Amino acid sequence: MTLLIRDAALVLADRVAPAGYVFIADQRIAAIGEGVPPDALVASAQHILEGTHKVLLPGLVNAHTHLEQTFMRGYSANRSLLDWLKNYIWKLQAAMDAEDVRLATTLGLVEAMRGGATTIIDHHKVPFSRRHTDVVLEAAERLGVRLVLARAWADRGANAESPDAILADLQRLFDEWHGAANGRIHIANGPLVPWRCSAETLRRTTELARKHGAITHCHMNETQAEVAMTLEETGMRPVEWFASLGLLGADFHAVHGVWLSDHEIKLLAEHRATVTHCPAANMILASGVAPVWRLLTTKRTKDANEEQGERDINVALGTDGPASNDGQDMFETMRLAAYLQRATTLDERAMPPRQVIEMATTAGARAAGSPLLRVGDKADLVLLDFDAAHIQPVGDVLASIVYNARGSDVDTLIVDGRVLIQDKRVLGLDEHALIAECRDRARHLARRAGID
């Protein structure tokens, strides 16, 4: 199928083109240009989308969420992280059957897509059986979205799994799903938190992930209490401990990174790790404010095998799960990330709009292997409707994306050249029926979990 998007403002790597076109063929971006598309492209297009009063940008990467938590909204209010986990989230997760997970995940994927995400990293917390995990992957395959499933595990504490069971299921997932759905689905190693994982299993799972070219994705330094637990047991802070185990690298994702020491920031930079910032969850759980602007401006000297110069720490953006954010809107996430750093650094230069958009696109793409808005890349695109009272008039397109746009402004979402949302409607799905079924199912889940 060939598809032409024309007369839209284009968010390119180095500028915003006030009006231009993108031509998609064989799932990839075949041409990008400013102004009016050539007659030959118009004639060869099987479908044409009009972009008047719209802005086209690369698909956003939601670099950390827990999709099954759509059934757990609202429980984070007025609770600390550990209270919230032990008395609510872990109970609800333990009571979920595979059908609960299928419905909750499908709803979460739809919400994430409506929030502008074409790629989602799901830290999957309920791998109680093959079906509990496979239904997540099947839902992503059916909807057509790009998914990295980080198979969560803990071999210590409540609901711990045996190391051999963890390794066996990870190997199965790599064998059966890694690279599936035309390359849209990937598997990752997902240790939950340092204090619930043994050193040996961390080493073994990371080695397995690296064998398959996959990432390791772990909650790190989210709260002061968690840092203290690791420090007391190992004599090292979490990032320091992971570095001593050989786990850090360009394939490592440190999720949250709120309470990082100077030495830990240096280690993350030296190993070219990604930090995934989840501002909404950090705020609602009162975890603190991650030093994102400092991470973005921390430099490291390149080694002898690299070109001369310096490189910033890669910082991506995630919504976190609906239980600790209550929403999956990447535009809200961008806005909160910008506001938090401005407020806490007292630096009016912090987090310029292009930087924030790069965190949601380029940095996320580097972390998740997602395509961008370039000729030859897979066509993962978002078309935003800017013809709205809360956006117009537009003085600066990039500022309007970060400060004004909402998930409800996503007019069209395209993944692999396939239109998944058009005219603000999710295609191939009865969304109202899904919501009704999920509403009823979530009530039954709470009762089974013994939560009032």
Secondary structure, 3 states (H helix, E strand, C coil): CEEEEEEEEEECCCCEEEEEEEEEECCEEEEEEECCCCHHHHHHCCEEEECCCEEEEECEEEEEECHHHHHHCCCCCCCCHHHHHHHHHHHHHHHCCHHHHHHHHHHHHHHHHHCCEEEEEEEECCCCCHHHHHHHHHHHHHHCCEEEEEEEECCCCCCCCCHHHHHHHHHHHHHHHCCHHHHCEEEEEEECCHHHCCHHHHHHHHHHHHHCCCCEEEEECCCHHHHHHHHHHHCCCHHHHHHHCCCCCCCEEEEECCCCCHHHHHHHHHCCCEEEECHHHHHHCCCCCCCHHHHHCCEEECCCCCCCCEEECEEEECCCCCCCCCCCCHHHHHHHHHHHHHHHHCCCCCCCHHHHHHHHCHHHHHHHCCCCCCCCCECCEEEEECCCCCCCCCCCHHHHHHHCCCHHHEEEEEECCEEEEECCEECCCCHHHHHHHHHHHHHHHHHHHCCC
